[in-house]
Amino acid sequence: MDDKDFERSRLAQLVSRIGLHEHVCLVYRTEEEQFSAAIPFMSAGLELGQKCLYIAKEHPATALLEAMRAERVDVDSAIKQRALELIDRHETYLQQLFTPHDMIHFLVGSVRDAKASRFPALRVAGDMSWALGLPLGPKPLIEFEVMLNHFVRDHDATVICQYDRKLFPAEVILGVLRTHPTVVYGDRVCNNPYYVPPDEFLETHQSDREVERLLSNMQAYENKKEELRQSEERFRHLSGRLLQLQDEERRKIARDLHDSTGQDLVALAMTLRQLHASLPSSSRKLRKLVSGCQAMADQCIREVRTVSYLLHPPMLDEAGLEDAIRHYVDGFAKRSGIQVELEVSPRFGRISQNVELNLFRVVQESLINIQRHSGSRKALIRLDRNSEKVTLEVRDKGRGIPGSERKQTGAFPFEVGVGIPSMHERVKQIGGLLEINSNIHGTAVRVTIPVHD
């Protein structure tokens, strides 16, 4: 699924959730954008057993029907069962001279007819391009939109009004936005902060009320921003504390493995050697069995030491990041068969223990991702430092992140597992910036941390 298909699928899900008594406007620029919202809107109504009425700019609405069939909507059965009805402007708005009251009267009658035919509700989608030819200007159109808010409130109906942004002037679109509580635009269904309630819209002193409402909305918006900022701050503090506890637990387990389990295994290996030496050469079968046990003990010692080091390398505390990474890279290359080149600036030196630990974890996670996903047999790690910043870069020449996984998620331009969000959070905790760039030539992970002398 590419980005466009993903956005259409998300919009279809959002539009299908539009419920009863809602008055929605769709602002679109292309027929594809129009149908991406209108078809899920109508399909949801058919699935709910509602009467669906599509008011087209002109009859027949061939393009719409073809698009619905392409989306596997059984329009022919729906039309035959009168669950779907397509009419044009001449059968509704412009039978004679358009007036808002007449159009509302038509819709009320449509609800009544739908109920008489045992449909639970009416769902209406209207292509509003017919209004471009109104001789009285846009004022009756906006008045009609205001009245629609009362109509959907008082009747079992849902209405979506479709406006072509290329055809309607900005002044009309502004009026449309002020009269619809919900707006579909792009791949989003939005609660409209610029909506003016119908009773307020028709008041003589409407401007005074709108000014007060807009000021109140701005205040509420800023309050929400502050609440969000505080929530993010609490989340960041909690995430930092969890990472700290995780590292402390890793350090404790690593120490226990090294000092307790590791030493016990060493003692076991020594005992097995003594046992092997004490056995007579004639006891070949027994000596072979003990020798095998000794080899298994030696293998366990090596694995425990490796796990202990991966959990928390003591060299990180003792000698610093450069030596810890160098030692880790040597072991990683032997375990994985991946050739890793390490470039360290001669002016890198020591930095704070917390920063060193988090950068080491980024290197660990990056190399694990290269081993598991990239297919690259080579990797490059660069550590650099100047008067302004510390930079870590990990590169590979693998297959990159597949295009099907690249989604706009906010923090990264693709979907990710647990490791990358953990890296992102670690870097945020030390005041840095994490950037990940990926294409068919490989992936680059870059961390930049400001230097505070």
Secondary structure as GFF3:
##gff-version 3
##sequence-region A 1 453
A	DSSP	alpha_helix	3	16	.	.	.	ID=ss1
A	DSSP	beta_strand	23	28	.	.	.	ID=ss2
A	DSSP	alpha_helix	31	47	.	.	.	ID=ss3
A	DSSP	beta_strand	51	56	.	.	.	ID=ss4
A	DSSP	alpha_helix	62	70	.	.	.	ID=ss5
A	DSSP	alpha_helix	75	80	.	.	.	ID=ss6
A	DSSP	beta_strand	84	88	.	.	.	ID=ss7
A	DSSP	three_ten_helix	89	91	.	.	.	ID=ss8
A	DSSP	alpha_helix	100	116	.	.	.	ID=ss9
A	DSSP	beta_strand	122	127	.	.	.	ID=ss10
A	DSSP	three_ten_helix	128	133	.	.	.	ID=ss11
A	DSSP	alpha_helix	139	154	.	.	.	ID=ss12
A	DSSP	beta_strand	157	164	.	.	.	ID=ss13
A	DSSP	alpha_helix	170	178	.	.	.	ID=ss14
A	DSSP	beta_strand	182	185	.	.	.	ID=ss15
A	DSSP	beta_strand	188	191	.	.	.	ID=ss16
A	DSSP	alpha_helix	198	201	.	.	.	ID=ss17
A	DSSP	alpha_helix	206	256	.	.	.	ID=ss18
A	DSSP	pi_helix	257	261	.	.	.	ID=ss19
A	DSSP	alpha_helix	262	278	.	.	.	ID=ss20
A	DSSP	alpha_helix	284	311	.	.	.	ID=ss21
A	DSSP	alpha_helix	314	319	.	.	.	ID=ss22
A	DSSP	alpha_helix	321	336	.	.	.	ID=ss23
A	DSSP	beta_strand	339	344	.	.	.	ID=ss24
A	DSSP	alpha_helix	353	369	.	.	.	ID=ss25
A	DSSP	pi_helix	370	374	.	.	.	ID=ss26
A	DSSP	beta_strand	378	385	.	.	.	ID=ss27
A	DSSP	beta_strand	389	396	.	.	.	ID=ss28
A	DSSP	three_ten_helix	403	405	.	.	.	ID=ss29
A	DSSP	alpha_helix	419	429	.	.	.	ID=ss30
A	DSSP	beta_strand	433	439	.	.	.	ID=ss31
A	DSSP	beta_strand	442	450	.	.	.	ID=ss32
###
